[in-house]
Amino acid sequence: MAREVTNRPKRFSLEESDAIEENERILESGSQQRKENRENKEETAEQPAPTYGSDMVINARKPKGKKTENGITIYVPMEYYERIALMKMRTGVPIKDLALQAVIDFLDRNKM
């Protein structure tokens, strides 16, 4: 004889999920940002382009010499990557900068 199921799992529904509202908020903020960028571009198009002297161009070049920064590639579980990507969308800070800040905070907390 089969046992009677007393605790049924709750069914997932997109209508009851917060994901729809979050997606709409992200899409709305993106379209608003694009609109602001277009307006800013129209304003700056009317201004004359700056001219640079030859000495400014030479100084703008990257100096050749010792490498002062090293890069690290890390692989994170998808769960954490999704959280980082959401932080990037909300703050506008590049993922590279978010990861660097996380590493710096970790190292500062765990000094040896």
KOLGU-4560 file (N, C-alpha, C; in nm, 3 decimals, padded with zeros to 5 digits):
<recs>
<n_xx: 00.084 n_yy: -00.117 n_zz: 00.000 ca_xx: 00.000 ca_yy: 00.000 ca_zz: 00.000 c_xx: 00.090 c_yy: 00.125 c_zz: 00.000 mol: A seq: 1 type: MET>
<n_xx: 00.057 n_yy: 00.224 n_zz: -00.080 ca_xx: 00.136 ca_yy: 00.346 ca_zz: -00.092 c_xx: 00.102 c_yy: 00.443 c_zz: 00.020 mol: A seq: 2 type: ALA>
<n_xx: 00.205 n_yy: 00.518 n_zz: 00.060 ca_xx: 00.182 ca_yy: 00.619 ca_zz: 00.163 c_xx: 00.117 c_yy: 00.741 c_zz: 00.102 mol: A seq: 3 type: ARG>
<n_xx: 00.039 n_yy: 00.808 n_zz: 00.182 ca_xx: -00.026 ca_yy: 00.930 ca_zz: 00.137 c_xx: 00.071 c_yy: 01.047 c_zz: 00.151 mol: A seq: 4 type: GLU>
<n_xx: 00.081 n_yy: 01.130 n_zz: 00.048 ca_xx: 00.171 ca_yy: 01.244 ca_zz: 00.050 c_xx: 00.104 c_yy: 01.357 c_zz: 00.127 mol: A seq: 5 type: VAL>
<n_xx: 00.175 n_yy: 01.404 n_zz: 00.231 ca_xx: 00.116 ca_yy: 01.509 ca_zz: 00.314 c_xx: 00.177 c_yy: 01.646 c_zz: 00.285 mol: A seq: 6 type: THR>
<n_xx: 00.300 n_yy: 01.650 n_zz: 00.238 ca_xx: 00.368 ca_yy: 01.777 ca_zz: 00.214 c_xx: 00.399 c_yy: 01.789 c_zz: 00.065 mol: A seq: 7 type: ASN>
<n_xx: 00.316 n_yy: 01.857 n_zz: -00.007 ca_xx: 00.337 ca_yy: 01.873 ca_zz: -00.150 c_xx: 00.424 c_yy: 01.996 c_zz: -00.176 mol: A seq: 8 type: ARG>
<n_xx: 00.518 n_yy: 01.984 n_zz: -00.271 ca_xx: 00.603 ca_yy: 02.099 ca_zz: -00.302 c_xx: 00.522 c_yy: 02.208 c_zz: -00.371 mol: A seq: 9 type: PRO>
<n_xx: 00.561 n_yy: 02.331 n_zz: -00.347 ca_xx: 00.493 ca_yy: 02.446 ca_zz: -00.406 c_xx: 00.535 c_yy: 02.459 c_zz: -00.553 mol: A seq: 10 type: LYS>
<n_xx: 00.441 n_yy: 02.481 n_zz: -00.641 ca_xx: 00.470 ca_yy: 02.496 ca_zz: -00.782 c_xx: 00.530 c_yy: 02.634 c_zz: -00.810 mol: A seq: 11 type: ARG>
<n_xx: 00.626 n_yy: 02.635 n_zz: -00.903 ca_xx: 00.690 ca_yy: 02.760 ca_zz: -00.941 c_xx: 00.606 c_yy: 02.830 c_zz: -01.046 mol: A seq: 12 type: PHE>
<n_xx: 00.591 n_yy: 02.959 n_zz: -01.032 ca_xx: 00.514 ca_yy: 03.037 ca_zz: -01.128 c_xx: 00.587 c_yy: 03.168 c_zz: -01.154 mol: A seq: 13 type: SER>
<n_xx: 00.603 n_yy: 03.202 n_zz: -01.281 ca_xx: 00.669 ca_yy: 03.328 ca_zz: -01.314 c_xx: 00.589 c_yy: 03.449 c_zz: -01.265 mol: A seq: 14 type: LEU>
<n_xx: 00.458 n_yy: 03.436 n_zz: -01.262 ca_xx: 00.375 ca_yy: 03.547 ca_zz: -01.218 c_xx: 00.400 c_yy: 03.580 c_zz: -01.071 mol: A seq: 15 type: GLU>
<n_xx: 00.435 n_yy: 03.480 n_zz: -00.993 ca_xx: 00.459 ca_yy: 03.501 ca_zz: -00.850 c_xx: 00.606 c_yy: 03.525 c_zz: -00.818 mol: A seq: 16 type: GLU>
<n_xx: 00.691 n_yy: 03.524 n_zz: -00.922 ca_xx: 00.834 ca_yy: 03.538 ca_zz: -00.902 c_xx: 00.875 c_yy: 03.686 c_zz: -00.908 mol: A seq: 17 type: SER>
<n_xx: 00.980 n_yy: 03.719 n_zz: -00.834 ca_xx: 01.035 ca_yy: 03.854 ca_zz: -00.837 c_xx: 01.121 c_yy: 03.877 c_zz: -00.962 mol: A seq: 18 type: ASP>
<n_xx: 01.152 n_yy: 03.770 n_zz: -01.035 ca_xx: 01.240 ca_yy: 03.781 ca_zz: -01.151 c_xx: 01.181 c_yy: 03.872 c_zz: -01.258 mol: A seq: 19 type: ALA>
<n_xx: 01.051 n_yy: 03.866 n_zz: -01.280 ca_xx: 00.987 ca_yy: 03.948 ca_zz: -01.383 c_xx: 01.004 c_yy: 04.096 c_zz: -01.350 mol: A seq: 20 type: ILE>
<n_xx: 00.976 n_yy: 04.134 n_zz: -01.227 ca_xx: 00.990 ca_yy: 04.274 ca_zz: -01.186 c_xx: 01.135 c_yy: 04.320 c_zz: -01.198 mol: A seq: 21 type: GLU>
<n_xx: 01.228 n_yy: 04.236 n_zz: -01.158 ca_xx: 01.370 ca_yy: 04.272 ca_zz: -01.165 c_xx: 01.414 c_yy: 04.289 c_zz: -01.309 mol: A seq: 22 type: GLU>
<n_xx: 01.370 n_yy: 04.199 n_zz: -01.398 ca_xx: 01.405 ca_yy: 04.211 ca_zz: -01.539 c_xx: 01.348 c_yy: 04.339 c_zz: -01.599 mol: A seq: 23 type: ASN>
<n_xx: 01.224 n_yy: 04.370 n_zz: -01.568 ca_xx: 01.163 ca_yy: 04.492 ca_zz: -01.620 c_xx: 01.236 c_yy: 04.617 c_zz: -01.569 mol: A seq: 24 type: GLU>
<n_xx: 01.278 n_yy: 04.614 n_zz: -01.442 ca_xx: 01.351 ca_yy: 04.726 ca_zz: -01.386 c_xx: 01.485 c_yy: 04.744 c_zz: -01.457 mol: A seq: 25 type: ARG>
<n_xx: 01.554 n_yy: 04.633 n_zz: -01.483 ca_xx: 01.683 ca_yy: 04.639 ca_zz: -01.550 c_xx: 01.667 c_yy: 04.690 c_zz: -01.693 mol: A seq: 26 type: ILE>
<n_xx: 01.566 n_yy: 04.638 n_zz: -01.763 ca_xx: 01.541 ca_yy: 04.683 ca_zz: -01.900 c_xx: 01.505 c_yy: 04.831 c_zz: -01.905 mol: A seq: 27 type: LEU>
<n_xx: 01.424 n_yy: 04.876 n_zz: -01.811 ca_xx: 01.383 ca_yy: 05.016 ca_zz: -01.807 c_xx: 01.502 c_yy: 05.106 c_zz: -01.780 mol: A seq: 28 type: GLU>
<n_xx: 01.588 n_yy: 05.066 n_zz: -01.686 ca_xx: 01.705 ca_yy: 05.149 ca_zz: -01.655 c_xx: 01.801 c_yy: 05.152 c_zz: -01.773 mol: A seq: 29 type: SER>
<n_xx: 01.811 n_yy: 05.041 n_zz: -01.847 ca_xx: 01.896 ca_yy: 05.038 ca_zz: -01.966 c_xx: 01.845 c_yy: 05.130 c_zz: -02.074 mol: A seq: 30 type: GLY>
<n_xx: 01.714 n_yy: 05.129 n_zz: -02.098 ca_xx: 01.659 ca_yy: 05.216 ca_zz: -02.203 c_xx: 01.670 c_yy: 05.362 c_zz: -02.162 mol: A seq: 31 type: SER>
<n_xx: 01.655 n_yy: 05.391 n_zz: -02.033 ca_xx: 01.670 ca_yy: 05.527 ca_zz: -01.985 c_xx: 01.815 c_yy: 05.573 c_zz: -02.001 mol: A seq: 32 type: GLN>
<n_xx: 01.910 n_yy: 05.483 n_zz: -01.973 ca_xx: 02.052 ca_yy: 05.517 ca_zz: -01.988 c_xx: 02.085 c_yy: 05.544 c_zz: -02.135 mol: A seq: 33 type: GLN>
<n_xx: 02.031 n_yy: 05.462 n_zz: -02.226 ca_xx: 02.055 ca_yy: 05.484 ca_zz: -02.368 c_xx: 01.998 c_yy: 05.619 c_zz: -02.413 mol: A seq: 34 type: ARG>
<n_xx: 01.881 n_yy: 05.654 n_zz: -02.361 ca_xx: 01.819 ca_yy: 05.783 ca_zz: -02.396 c_xx: 01.907 c_yy: 05.898 c_zz: -02.348 mol: A seq: 35 type: LYS>
<n_xx: 01.959 n_yy: 05.887 n_zz: -02.225 ca_xx: 02.047 ca_yy: 05.992 ca_zz: -02.172 c_xx: 02.176 c_yy: 06.001 c_zz: -02.254 mol: A seq: 36 type: GLU>
<n_xx: 02.229 n_yy: 05.885 n_zz: -02.294 ca_xx: 02.352 ca_yy: 05.884 ca_zz: -02.375 c_xx: 02.328 c_yy: 05.953 c_zz: -02.509 mol: A seq: 37 type: ASN>
<n_xx: 02.212 n_yy: 05.926 n_zz: -02.571 ca_xx: 02.180 ca_yy: 05.991 ca_zz: -02.698 c_xx: 02.171 c_yy: 06.143 c_zz: -02.680 mol: A seq: 38 type: ARG>
<n_xx: 02.106 n_yy: 06.186 n_zz: -02.572 ca_xx: 02.094 ca_yy: 06.330 ca_zz: -02.546 c_xx: 02.232 c_yy: 06.392 c_zz: -02.523 mol: A seq: 39 type: GLU>
<n_xx: 02.316 n_yy: 06.325 n_zz: -02.448 ca_xx: 02.451 ca_yy: 06.377 ca_zz: -02.423 c_xx: 02.533 c_yy: 06.382 c_zz: -02.551 mol: A seq: 40 type: ASN>
<n_xx: 02.515 n_yy: 06.281 n_zz: -02.636 ca_xx: 02.590 ca_yy: 06.276 ca_zz: -02.761 c_xx: 02.548 c_yy: 06.391 c_zz: -02.852 mol: A seq: 41 type: LYS>
<n_xx: 02.419 n_yy: 06.423 n_zz: -02.854 ca_xx: 02.371 ca_yy: 06.534 ca_zz: -02.935 c_xx: 02.428 c_yy: 06.667 c_zz: -02.885 mol: A seq: 42 type: GLU>
<n_xx: 02.438 n_yy: 06.682 n_zz: -02.753 ca_xx: 02.492 ca_yy: 06.804 ca_zz: -02.696 c_xx: 02.640 c_yy: 06.819 c_zz: -02.727 mol: A seq: 43 type: GLU>
<n_xx: 02.715 n_yy: 06.709 n_zz: -02.718 ca_xx: 02.860 ca_yy: 06.716 ca_zz: -02.742 c_xx: 02.891 c_yy: 06.726 c_zz: -02.890 mol: A seq: 44 type: THR>
<n_xx: 02.801 n_yy: 06.683 n_zz: -02.978 ca_xx: 02.827 ca_yy: 06.692 ca_zz: -03.122 c_xx: 02.833 c_yy: 06.837 c_zz: -03.167 mol: A seq: 45 type: ALA>
<n_xx: 02.766 n_yy: 06.925 n_zz: -03.097 ca_xx: 02.766 ca_yy: 07.065 ca_zz: -03.136 c_xx: 02.894 c_yy: 07.137 c_zz: -03.093 mol: A seq: 46 type: GLU>
<n_xx: 02.967 n_yy: 07.082 n_zz: -02.998 ca_xx: 03.089 ca_yy: 07.145 ca_zz: -02.950 c_xx: 03.205 c_yy: 07.109 c_zz: -03.043 mol: A seq: 47 type: GLN>
<n_xx: 03.300 n_yy: 07.202 n_zz: -03.064 ca_xx: 03.414 ca_yy: 07.170 ca_zz: -03.151 c_xx: 03.505 c_yy: 07.066 c_zz: -03.084 mol: A seq: 48 type: PRO>
<n_xx: 03.564 n_yy: 06.984 n_zz: -03.165 ca_xx: 03.655 ca_yy: 06.881 ca_zz: -03.114 c_xx: 03.782 c_yy: 06.947 c_zz: -03.064 mol: A seq: 49 type: ALA>
<n_xx: 03.840 n_yy: 06.901 n_zz: -02.953 ca_xx: 03.963 ca_yy: 06.960 ca_zz: -02.901 c_xx: 04.081 c_yy: 06.927 c_zz: -02.992 mol: A seq: 50 type: PRO>
<n_xx: 04.176 n_yy: 07.016 n_zz: -02.999 ca_xx: 04.297 ca_yy: 06.993 ca_zz: -03.077 c_xx: 04.411 c_yy: 06.964 c_zz: -02.979 mol: A seq: 51 type: THR>
<n_xx: 04.500 n_yy: 06.878 n_zz: -03.021 ca_xx: 04.612 ca_yy: 06.837 ca_zz: -02.936 c_xx: 04.743 c_yy: 06.872 c_zz: -03.004 mol: A seq: 52 type: TYR>
<n_xx: 04.836 n_yy: 06.922 n_zz: -02.925 ca_xx: 04.969 ca_yy: 06.949 ca_zz: -02.976 c_xx: 05.050 c_yy: 06.820 c_zz: -02.982 mol: A seq: 53 type: GLY>
<n_xx: 05.162 n_yy: 06.823 n_zz: -03.053 ca_xx: 05.243 ca_yy: 06.701 ca_zz: -03.067 c_xx: 05.301 c_yy: 06.656 c_zz: -02.934 mol: A seq: 54 type: SER>
<n_xx: 05.330 n_yy: 06.751 n_zz: -02.843 ca_xx: 05.386 ca_yy: 06.712 ca_zz: -02.713 c_xx: 05.282 c_yy: 06.641 c_zz: -02.628 mol: A seq: 55 type: ASP>
<n_xx: 05.155 n_yy: 06.676 n_zz: -02.642 ca_xx: 05.050 ca_yy: 06.607 ca_zz: -02.566 c_xx: 05.031 c_yy: 06.465 c_zz: -02.618 mol: A seq: 56 type: MET>
<n_xx: 05.044 n_yy: 06.445 n_zz: -02.748 ca_xx: 05.028 ca_yy: 06.311 ca_zz: -02.805 c_xx: 05.141 c_yy: 06.221 c_zz: -02.760 mol: A seq: 57 type: VAL>
<n_xx: 05.262 n_yy: 06.274 n_zz: -02.755 ca_xx: 05.377 ca_yy: 06.194 ca_zz: -02.711 c_xx: 05.360 c_yy: 06.154 c_zz: -02.564 mol: A seq: 58 type: ILE>
<n_xx: 05.314 n_yy: 06.246 n_zz: -02.479 ca_xx: 05.295 ca_yy: 06.217 ca_zz: -02.337 c_xx: 05.180 c_yy: 06.119 c_zz: -02.314 mol: A seq: 59 type: ASN>
<n_xx: 05.085 n_yy: 06.112 n_zz: -02.407 ca_xx: 04.971 ca_yy: 06.024 ca_zz: -02.388 c_xx: 05.005 c_yy: 05.878 c_zz: -02.417 mol: A seq: 60 type: ALA>
<n_xx: 05.117 n_yy: 05.854 n_zz: -02.484 ca_xx: 05.156 ca_yy: 05.717 ca_zz: -02.515 c_xx: 05.198 c_yy: 05.645 c_zz: -02.388 mol: A seq: 61 type: ARG>
<n_xx: 05.174 n_yy: 05.515 n_zz: -02.388 ca_xx: 05.209 ca_yy: 05.434 ca_zz: -02.272 c_xx: 05.360 c_yy: 05.416 c_zz: -02.268 mol: A seq: 62 type: LYS>
<n_xx: 05.423 n_yy: 05.447 n_zz: -02.155 ca_xx: 05.569 ca_yy: 05.431 ca_zz: -02.148 c_xx: 05.608 c_yy: 05.283 c_zz: -02.149 mol: A seq: 63 type: PRO>
<n_xx: 05.718 n_yy: 05.255 n_zz: -02.218 ca_xx: 05.768 ca_yy: 05.118 ca_zz: -02.221 c_xx: 05.862 c_yy: 05.100 c_zz: -02.103 mol: A seq: 64 type: LYS>
<n_xx: 05.851 n_yy: 04.988 n_zz: -02.039 ca_xx: 05.937 ca_yy: 04.964 ca_zz: -01.923 c_xx: 05.886 c_yy: 04.844 c_zz: -01.846 mol: A seq: 65 type: GLY>
<n_xx: 05.916 n_yy: 04.841 n_zz: -01.717 ca_xx: 05.875 ca_yy: 04.729 ca_zz: -01.635 c_xx: 05.723 c_yy: 04.721 c_zz: -01.624 mol: A seq: 66 type: LYS>
<n_xx: 05.676 n_yy: 04.600 n_zz: -01.620 ca_xx: 05.532 ca_yy: 04.578 ca_zz: -01.604 c_xx: 05.498 c_yy: 04.596 c_zz: -01.456 mol: A seq: 67 type: LYS>
<n_xx: 05.400 n_yy: 04.684 n_zz: -01.428 ca_xx: 05.367 ca_yy: 04.714 ca_zz: -01.289 c_xx: 05.244 c_yy: 04.638 c_zz: -01.241 mol: A seq: 68 type: THR>
<n_xx: 05.170 n_yy: 04.576 n_zz: -01.333 ca_xx: 05.049 ca_yy: 04.504 ca_zz: -01.294 c_xx: 05.054 c_yy: 04.363 c_zz: -01.347 mol: A seq: 69 type: GLU>
<n_xx: 05.003 n_yy: 04.271 n_zz: -01.271 ca_xx: 04.991 ca_yy: 04.133 ca_zz: -01.314 c_xx: 04.844 c_yy: 04.095 c_zz: -01.318 mol: A seq: 70 type: ASN>
<n_xx: 04.808 n_yy: 04.010 n_zz: -01.410 ca_xx: 04.669 ca_yy: 03.968 ca_zz: -01.422 c_xx: 04.650 c_yy: 03.829 c_zz: -01.366 mol: A seq: 71 type: GLY>
<n_xx: 04.530 n_yy: 03.802 n_zz: -01.317 ca_xx: 04.493 ca_yy: 03.672 ca_zz: -01.265 c_xx: 04.360 c_yy: 03.634 c_zz: -01.327 mol: A seq: 72 type: ILE>
<n_xx: 04.350 n_yy: 03.512 n_zz: -01.376 ca_xx: 04.223 ca_yy: 03.462 ca_zz: -01.427 c_xx: 04.168 c_yy: 03.364 c_zz: -01.325 mol: A seq: 73 type: THR>
<n_xx: 04.042 n_yy: 03.383 n_zz: -01.286 ca_xx: 03.981 ca_yy: 03.292 ca_zz: -01.190 c_xx: 03.852 c_yy: 03.238 c_zz: -01.249 mol: A seq: 74 type: ILE>
<n_xx: 03.817 n_yy: 03.120 n_zz: -01.207 ca_xx: 03.692 ca_yy: 03.058 ca_zz: -01.247 c_xx: 03.604 c_yy: 03.049 c_zz: -01.124 mol: A seq: 75 type: TYR>
<n_xx: 03.483 n_yy: 03.103 n_zz: -01.134 ca_xx: 03.391 ca_yy: 03.102 ca_zz: -01.021 c_xx: 03.267 c_yy: 03.021 c_zz: -01.057 mol: A seq: 76 type: VAL>
<n_xx: 03.202 n_yy: 02.961 n_zz: -00.959 ca_xx: 03.077 ca_yy: 02.892 ca_zz: -00.986 c_xx: 02.973 c_yy: 02.988 c_zz: -01.043 mol: A seq: 77 type: PRO>
<n_xx: 02.886 n_yy: 02.936 n_zz: -01.126 ca_xx: 02.787 ca_yy: 03.020 ca_zz: -01.196 c_xx: 02.703 c_yy: 03.100 c_zz: -01.097 mol: A seq: 78 type: MET>
<n_xx: 02.671 n_yy: 03.043 n_zz: -00.983 ca_xx: 02.591 ca_yy: 03.113 ca_zz: -00.882 c_xx: 02.657 c_yy: 03.246 c_zz: -00.842 mol: A seq: 79 type: GLU>
<n_xx: 02.788 n_yy: 03.242 n_zz: -00.819 ca_xx: 02.859 ca_yy: 03.363 ca_zz: -00.779 c_xx: 02.877 c_yy: 03.458 c_zz: -00.898 mol: A seq: 80 type: TYR>
<n_xx: 02.899 n_yy: 03.404 n_zz: -01.017 ca_xx: 02.913 ca_yy: 03.490 ca_zz: -01.135 c_xx: 02.785 c_yy: 03.567 c_zz: -01.160 mol: A seq: 81 type: TYR>
<n_xx: 02.670 n_yy: 03.501 n_zz: -01.144 ca_xx: 02.542 ca_yy: 03.568 ca_zz: -01.163 c_xx: 02.526 c_yy: 03.684 c_zz: -01.063 mol: A seq: 82 type: GLU>
<n_xx: 02.569 n_yy: 03.661 n_zz: -00.938 ca_xx: 02.560 ca_yy: 03.767 ca_zz: -00.838 c_xx: 02.652 c_yy: 03.884 c_zz: -00.874 mol: A seq: 83 type: ARG>
<n_xx: 02.771 n_yy: 03.852 n_zz: -00.925 ca_xx: 02.864 ca_yy: 03.957 ca_zz: -00.967 c_xx: 02.806 c_yy: 04.034 c_zz: -01.085 mol: A seq: 84 type: ILE>
<n_xx: 02.746 n_yy: 03.962 n_zz: -01.179 ca_xx: 02.687 ca_yy: 04.027 ca_zz: -01.297 c_xx: 02.572 c_yy: 04.120 c_zz: -01.255 mol: A seq: 85 type: ALA>
<n_xx: 02.492 n_yy: 04.078 n_zz: -01.157 ca_xx: 02.385 ca_yy: 04.165 ca_zz: -01.107 c_xx: 02.442 c_yy: 04.291 c_zz: -01.043 mol: A seq: 86 type: LEU>
<n_xx: 02.552 n_yy: 04.274 n_zz: -00.967 ca_xx: 02.616 ca_yy: 04.391 ca_zz: -00.906 c_xx: 02.665 c_yy: 04.486 c_zz: -01.014 mol: A seq: 87 type: MET>
<n_xx: 02.721 n_yy: 04.430 n_zz: -01.122 ca_xx: 02.769 ca_yy: 04.513 ca_zz: -01.231 c_xx: 02.654 c_yy: 04.591 c_zz: -01.294 mol: A seq: 88 type: LYS>
<n_xx: 02.541 n_yy: 04.524 n_zz: -01.316 ca_xx: 02.426 ca_yy: 04.591 ca_zz: -01.378 c_xx: 02.370 c_yy: 04.700 c_zz: -01.287 mol: A seq: 89 type: MET>
<n_xx: 02.369 n_yy: 04.674 n_zz: -01.158 ca_xx: 02.311 ca_yy: 04.772 ca_zz: -01.065 c_xx: 02.403 c_yy: 04.891 c_zz: -01.043 mol: A seq: 90 type: ARG>
<n_xx: 02.533 n_yy: 04.867 n_zz: -01.037 ca_xx: 02.626 ca_yy: 04.975 ca_zz: -01.004 c_xx: 02.693 c_yy: 05.037 c_zz: -01.126 mol: A seq: 91 type: THR>
<n_xx: 02.702 n_yy: 04.962 n_zz: -01.235 ca_xx: 02.772 ca_yy: 05.011 ca_zz: -01.353 c_xx: 02.923 c_yy: 04.995 c_zz: -01.344 mol: A seq: 92 type: GLY>
<n_xx: 02.972 n_yy: 04.932 n_zz: -01.238 ca_xx: 03.115 ca_yy: 04.910 ca_zz: -01.220 c_xx: 03.154 c_yy: 04.783 c_zz: -01.297 mol: A seq: 93 type: VAL>
<n_xx: 03.262 n_yy: 04.786 n_zz: -01.376 ca_xx: 03.302 ca_yy: 04.667 ca_zz: -01.451 c_xx: 03.331 c_yy: 04.547 c_zz: -01.360 mol: A seq: 94 type: PRO>
<n_xx: 03.308 n_yy: 04.428 n_zz: -01.411 ca_xx: 03.330 ca_yy: 04.305 ca_zz: -01.334 c_xx: 03.475 c_yy: 04.296 c_zz: -01.289 mol: A seq: 95 type: ILE>
<n_xx: 03.567 n_yy: 04.338 n_zz: -01.374 ca_xx: 03.710 ca_yy: 04.334 ca_zz: -01.339 c_xx: 03.737 c_yy: 04.416 c_zz: -01.212 mol: A seq: 96 type: LYS>
<n_xx: 03.676 n_yy: 04.534 n_zz: -01.202 ca_xx: 03.695 ca_yy: 04.619 ca_zz: -01.085 c_xx: 03.629 c_yy: 04.560 c_zz: -00.961 mol: A seq: 97 type: ASP>
<n_xx: 03.511 n_yy: 04.499 n_zz: -00.979 ca_xx: 03.443 ca_yy: 04.434 ca_zz: -00.865 c_xx: 03.527 c_yy: 04.319 c_zz: -00.812 mol: A seq: 98 type: LEU>
<n_xx: 03.583 n_yy: 04.239 n_zz: -00.903 ca_xx: 03.665 ca_yy: 04.125 ca_zz: -00.861 c_xx: 03.792 c_yy: 04.173 c_zz: -00.791 mol: A seq: 99 type: ALA>
<n_xx: 03.854 n_yy: 04.278 n_zz: -00.843 ca_xx: 03.974 ca_yy: 04.332 ca_zz: -00.780 c_xx: 03.944 c_yy: 04.380 c_zz: -00.638 mol: A seq: 100 type: LEU>
<n_xx: 03.833 n_yy: 04.450 n_zz: -00.622 ca_xx: 03.796 ca_yy: 04.499 ca_zz: -00.489 c_xx: 03.771 c_yy: 04.383 c_zz: -00.393 mol: A seq: 101 type: GLN>
<n_xx: 03.708 n_yy: 04.276 n_zz: -00.442 ca_xx: 03.682 ca_yy: 04.159 ca_zz: -00.358 c_xx: 03.814 c_yy: 04.095 c_zz: -00.312 mol: A seq: 102 type: ALA>
<n_xx: 03.909 n_yy: 04.084 n_zz: -00.403 ca_xx: 04.039 ca_yy: 04.025 ca_zz: -00.369 c_xx: 04.112 c_yy: 04.113 c_zz: -00.267 mol: A seq: 103 type: VAL>
<n_xx: 04.110 n_yy: 04.243 n_zz: -00.289 ca_xx: 04.176 ca_yy: 04.335 ca_zz: -00.195 c_xx: 04.112 c_yy: 04.326 c_zz: -00.057 mol: A seq: 104 type: ILE>
<n_xx: 03.978 n_yy: 04.325 n_zz: -00.050 ca_xx: 03.910 ca_yy: 04.314 ca_zz: 00.079 c_xx: 03.945 c_yy: 04.183 c_zz: 00.148 mol: A seq: 105 type: ASP>
<n_xx: 03.949 n_yy: 04.074 n_zz: 00.072 ca_xx: 03.983 ca_yy: 03.943 ca_zz: 00.130 c_xx: 04.123 c_yy: 03.944 c_zz: 00.187 mol: A seq: 106 type: PHE>
<n_xx: 04.219 n_yy: 03.995 n_zz: 00.110 ca_xx: 04.357 ca_yy: 03.998 ca_zz: 00.157 c_xx: 04.375 c_yy: 04.089 c_zz: 00.278 mol: A seq: 107 type: LEU>
<n_xx: 04.304 n_yy: 04.200 n_zz: 00.282 ca_xx: 04.312 ca_yy: 04.289 ca_zz: 00.398 c_xx: 04.256 c_yy: 04.223 c_zz: 00.524 mol: A seq: 108 type: ASP>
<n_xx: 04.150 n_yy: 04.145 n_zz: 00.509 ca_xx: 04.090 ca_yy: 04.076 ca_zz: 00.624 c_xx: 04.177 c_yy: 03.961 c_zz: 00.673 mol: A seq: 109 type: ARG>
<n_xx: 04.254 n_yy: 03.899 n_zz: 00.584 ca_xx: 04.330 ca_yy: 03.779 ca_zz: 00.619 c_xx: 04.481 c_yy: 03.806 c_zz: 00.610 mol: A seq: 110 type: ASN>
<n_xx: 04.526 n_yy: 03.909 n_zz: 00.677 ca_xx: 04.669 ca_yy: 03.940 ca_zz: 00.675 c_xx: 04.747 c_yy: 03.836 c_zz: 00.753 mol: A seq: 111 type: LYS>
<n_xx: 04.867 n_yy: 03.806 n_zz: 00.704 ca_xx: 04.952 ca_yy: 03.708 ca_zz: 00.772 c_xx: 05.076 c_yy: 03.776 c_zz: 00.825 mol: A seq: 112 type: MET>
</recs>
